Amino acid sequence: MILKETLRQVVKSQRSDLSLIEYGVEREKLNEVDLNIPYALVISGVRRCGKSTFLRQLLEKTGNAYYFNFEDTRITGFEVEDFQKLNETLVDEYGDYQFYFFDEIQNAPKWEIFIRSLLDKKKKIVITGSNASLLSKELGTRLTGRHLRYELFPFSFKELLAFTERTPNIDSFEEYFNKGGFPEYLKYDKAEILQELLNDIIARDIIVRHKLRDSKIVKEMALYLLSNIGKEFSYNGLKKLFGLGSTNSALSYVSYFEDSYLMFTIPKFDYSLKKQLVNPKKVYSIDNGLSNVNSASFSTDRGQMLENIVFLHLRRNHRDIFYFKEKNECDFLVKERNAIISAFQVCYALHEENKKRELDGLLEPLIEFNLEEGLILTYNQADEFQLDNKKIVVKPVWKWLIEK
């Protein structure tokens, strides 16, 4: 248990620290978050992507709100009974506020019970977390139907332009292409920032949280996957490659990577859900810069890098993304409401030698899912084709990224 005086000191210190955080670049997500609905609003995302700054921006919209960060080392040993003390301390220090903002609340035991009690009192709650699974588990038990989730990523290309005060063109895109969107790395341009971030995610969000013993294998697998963006993998293949005891171990490790937002996997599209689960998957990184500074092979494959940027833009806006592989192969299908709504092919440079393969790869799903138009995204080429009554547009990725 924590002394009330300790909580008071931490509350005041954290509030002071929060006020020092710059308002920063206004995030695109900001206008999506409706603070007035009677739900717990959950902001989840990878470490250092700007969640605290985003909270600062949301605080500006509320006027007054309580704030507490549960990753503070001064509250090690926080127990469920301490929530009442914390609430009393917040009220004593600041009076009666309607809004509560909590950072990394999943570190506190049975936090969902406390949040539920605040919602029952008609309070407004915003919570952040860097682990999707832990948040989902507790939200699903105590707060079913009473929460909304928003995911925050490192800067998009539009946000990078605002941050660096540059105009959209191939030169500014090249910076985003190589450096990605982690704010601190863009500001200081030190590779050590993203190297330490990767170590931090693996150590704190994966090894310690899941009580894993072999930290060497965990990091080696993470680096292997981050170096093989857009390539197929199977859990059985990972088991053999890393000498694991079972495919379940490989599956668990990959799920831990995904829960921490370090990477994402997408399945091959199939009408059978069972086949989707057993078919090889493809993997994508949370950020080009993170993969670049931690993997020498990733930075040498510009096609991989371009494909990763396209995936991230799609993932910001859609949950259900697949790759397509039948007679031909298409990089991305997007599904909404049980229907495939769009198809995308990524090709760094379209030329006579690869044109037929890329066009056929996109045309097959257009016909299969009765789509009128498809998009081939390139580094900096534009064109247009009409095939089998289907329109295929070729467009530079950097122009596609700044469209509404």
Protein Blocks (a to p, Z undefined) as FASTA:
>chain_A
ZZfklmmmmmmmmmmmmmmpcfbjadfklmmpcfkbccdcdddddehiopmmmmmmmmmm
nopacdddfkbfklgoiafklmmmmmmmmmmmnopafbdcdehkllpghklmmmmmmmmn
opacddddfbfklmmmmmmmmmgoiaccdddddddfklmmmmnopacdfklmmmmmmnom
afklmmnopaklmmmmmmmmmmmmmmmmnopablmlmmmmmmmmmmmghiacdfklmmmm
nopabfklmmmmmmmmmmnomaccdddddfblklmmmmccddddfbfklmmmmomklmmm
mklmmmmmmmmmmmmmombdcddddfbccfbdcdeehiafbdcdddfbacfklmmmmmmm
mmmmmmmnopabdcdddfkbccdddeehiacddddfklmmmpZZ
